[in-house]
Amino acid sequence: MLTPSAAPSASPTKGPFLPSASARGLRQRLTQLPRDARDTLFLLALIAWVVMLQAQHLPWWCTALTGAVLLWRGVLSWQGLPLPSRWWLVSILVLTVAATLLTHRTIFGREAGVTLIVVLLALKTLELRARRDAFVVFFLALFTLLTHFSFSQSLLTALGVLLALWGLLTGLVNAHMTAGRPALWLAARTAGWLTLLGAPIMAVLFVLFPRVAPLWGLPADAHSARTGLSERMRVGQVAQLAQDFSVAMRVKFDGPAPAPQDLYFRGPVLTRFDGAEWRPLRSSLPASMQLAANLQPLSPAIRYEVTLQPHQHPWLLLLDAAVQAPSLGTRTLSMTPDLLWWNDRPITAVVRYQAQSHVRFRHGPLLPELGLQDALELPAGFNPRTMALAQQWRQDTQHQPNAEEALVQRALTLLRTGGYTYSLSPGVYGTHSADEFWFDRKLGFCEHIASAFVLLMRSLDIPARIVTGYQGGEANPIDGLWTVRQSDAHAWAEVWLAGQGWVRVDPTAAVAPSRATGEGRLEPVQGLVGTAMQGLHPALGRQLRAAWDAVNNRWNQWVLNYTQDRQFDLLRRLGFESPSWQHLGYLLSAVVVVAAALGGLWTLWERRQHDPWLRLLQRARQRATRAGLHTPPHATPRQLAHALEQRYPHAPATQALVNWLLALEALRYAQPSHAKGVTDRPNPAPDQQAPQQNPHQRPQPPELPQLAREFARLRWPSQTDHGLSKQPPAPPNNAPAMPH
């Protein structure tokens, strides 16, 4: 039982904790602590590890408050001081709720809920007076541990949670070891074995338990921010995303990968511009007048597989452009007129799908249509200098054939030769963002360049729009997969040209050609270990990073992407033609029955592993009880033989039974000494005497099967043999005690 408020045992080092104490003195102090204090400190260390795993998702004040409470509780336990009053707990709780409301504007939702749970876990340690309080802390810590997966399900998170789970199970086992002061490593070993024994059950449930949305999986949190691309773009937004080096998706090509300059993964297409923000098209035209996709592939199909990270949006990211719907199980997919593939629900978990795309294609109308007017709209009163420049260019090319295509090339030439610079931090743009880019700053990231280019095209009466997505990626030399990160987020333009339809134009490639070819790809910021490794051995650092990415991909493929569709694929391989949830239930029930049968067989086998000599003696005791002998539960063979001679001295079967029991005793304990009134079996020859055995071993001497066969043929006497009506006095207990 945990009673941390009890005073510690007297010792020379009793007193306040001294931070300057040596490591040897600290170890000595720990060994002299009462068990309650030691167990409490161990539990506090486990809670600190659980909270540390969650620290990056908690407000700074929550982490600081939790650390302070745990430290306070540790000092109380170390010094044997009483716990604080309930008013302290109530005051801290009120402040926590108020701070949560100020930080998250709510006490509901994932972030706010986890914040409150973490603080409550720390406060509960200040009420840790009895073992039942410790159990509450254990289970609350396990629940807090589960909330980690609502933020991240990566392999690194799983390893940290597994370590914390082992520690909590160690503390739970230790709490049940109430006697003495057992070492923590004994509890850790027991907890490890329990975890290993439970691993097969966990694996079976993981594979066969039905995955039914939305009960299975984590729903989207309405109060949490979404990561990745958005269906809206404000100038400067993609630059913020480019500083995020987390993985957006991984791509595995069936054959050789396309050239880096062809790796455009299409995302939302933005047509509406209000002067500050770009949005998708919500056309006011009738459906019959809106533009159609009219997608025509011009190159062979490239087959590939995408493992997409959750981004909380319904669209799928595909290599530009895909004619056929990707293979994504039973989900309903549809393609919009601007070639974006939509899912029937947001992507809230890792998904994997197969697709095929054509890097050379034509789409959109080939002749002018009314629907193109949506791609010519400009907000009134914005970017007057850009409008004036476009008017001048129009006048210069008013009699030139293919003037639209020439104007596009003129704008790209200006970007190449006009002193424009590609920069991740160009500063904050004002109201006339296009004017500032073309005439003042001449500095920008991809969304600055694409937005200014599209506005210039529209000012030239050329339909244009912005396409967002990802461009490029990094090939992993270990598994051959392409890793596309959030830092690869990109924005480019599409212009409509008569006879060609919509044509991709990447104005950023004109400013920074290395951006499109992958040579100017942004690299993640290295930590202390990464920086040191990069300085000592750059090649080794890259190899370790590639290996870690490959391992993470395997985790995504085999664990996070194990969906209902893959469950049904497993059933098909097992012979089910049309698998369903009922078939999963049948298979799970069959596995449970087989597991129960195996468990029963294991129990029988385990029972038979006990000492066969003791099993035979136990059978003799049971027969003696049925014969009317009242002997102690752990009677030895000699005591049974003595009781037989006392109860049935003239029965014909008595002498044979006495000889058999003494032979059984001799088999284990060598030559028994003669007891008064007991007739022994003749002594065996010296070379036939059984060697003396350790009673704690499990011997299998050659004579034991013979004795077992003799036991089956022996006849035991009954009360009718002599008509005895009452039990004689208990046998003397002077025979050697039977070890057990």
Order of alpha helices (4+ residues) and beta strands (2+ residues): alpha-alpha-alpha-alpha-alpha-alpha-alpha-alpha-beta-alpha-beta-beta-beta-beta-beta-beta-beta-beta-beta-beta-beta-beta-alpha-alpha-beta-beta-alpha-beta-beta-beta-beta-beta-alpha-alpha-alpha-alpha-alpha-alpha-alpha-alpha-alpha-alpha
